[in-house]
Structures are given as C-alpha cells and as structure tokens.
Amino acid sequence: MTSQKSAEEPAAEENTPESTAAVSAEASVENRLQEENDLLRQENARFRDQWVRAVAETDNVRKRSQRDLEEAAKYGIASFARDMAGVLENLKRASDSIPAGARENDALLNKLGEGVDLTLYELLNIFERYGIERIDPLDKKFDHNLHQAVAQVDRDDIPPGMVVQVVQAGYTLGDRLLMPAMVVVSRQGEPPKTVDETA
C-alpha cells in the first residue's frame, strides 16, 4: 500500500508561527556563535603575533647582550692600553736617545740601555698578546682614519700626502683606533714664481 501514509513517516512540518520563531532563534544563536568564533580567532591571531614578536625581541636582546659582553671583553682594556701606550713610547724614546757608540764605551750606560730595551720588548709582547698594535706610518700614504697630521712640509722629491715624520706613533686595539699617529705630511711645493723682467 503505497498510497497510504505509514505511521513511521514524520508528518510534514507546517509553517506555524512557533516553528518560524524556533528557526529564527536557532539562526540567531548560530550567528552569535559564529561572531564569537570570529572574535576568538582574531584574538588568537593577535596573541600569536604578540608572542612571535616577544620571542623575536627576546632573541635580539640575547644577541645584543652577547655582543656587548664580547666587546667588553675585547675592548674593556682600551683606556688602560691607551695609558700604557704612553709608557711604551717613553721607553722607546729612552732607548733611542742612547747613542750606540756611548753604549759600547760605558758599561753602566750599556746595562741601563739593555734594561730599557728588555722592558720595551716585554711590553711590546704584552701588547701583541692583547691585540694592541703600534702604528708607525713613516714613508706611507697618509690615512685620516689612523693618522693625525700635525704639520705639512713642502717636498718636491716625494709625492704629496706621504708621511715624512712620525711625531708620535699611534695604536689600535683590534679593529678600533686607540690613538692616532701624530705625523708630518708632505705637500707639493708651490712652483717658483716667474718674474716678468721685460717690464
């Protein structure tokens, strides 16, 4: 019997005001849940972005701290090295001021000179161990990054811009300049003025 409705088949829903209200309420709840879901997703994305930024900032701070520690270890002795460079220069001047002939003729002066030379040699070894390098640019091209010109002299026998005298040697610590070398630099002499004798 196909023409008769069986008792098991559900009855067709009718569009009653109660059923329309129920559908409307269900749609309203669904919309509200969808909005809450969207808000939670946005908040989740915002928190994730903040977390990623915080992790990156923490990593940057860690790297910066590591770099600062390395620089402090490497360049922490800069002011001490600058002071000791003056001592080294005084020892070098003392050693250079003793004439070689005078050392040979005077045993006491020879012993004193040897003591100064040994102290100078030991100090140079300590400087080398700590990465402190002496700049002695005689007969080299002037470099404003490492040298400070205290005077210029006219020289026609060498090109302009060459260091012709070192007043005081300079020093570097690693890749940093501790003290510039104080130098005298050559410049091109003025050409001789010609006098017009026909007048």
BELDA-V880972 format. One record per run of one state. SS is the DSSP state (alpha for helix, beta for strand, coil for the rest). FROM is the first residue (numbers start at 1). TO is the last residue. If there is no record, write none. Layout:
SS;FROM;TO + SS;FROM;TO
This chain:
coil;1;16 + alpha;17;75 + coil;76;77 + alpha;78;97 + coil;98;99 + alpha;100;105 + coil;106;106 + alpha;107;129 + coil;130;131 + beta;132;135 + coil;136;140 + beta;141;141 + coil;142;146 + beta;147;154 + coil;155;161 + beta;162;168 + coil;169;169 + beta;170;173 + coil;174;175 + beta;176;179 + coil;180;180 + beta;181;187 + coil;188;199
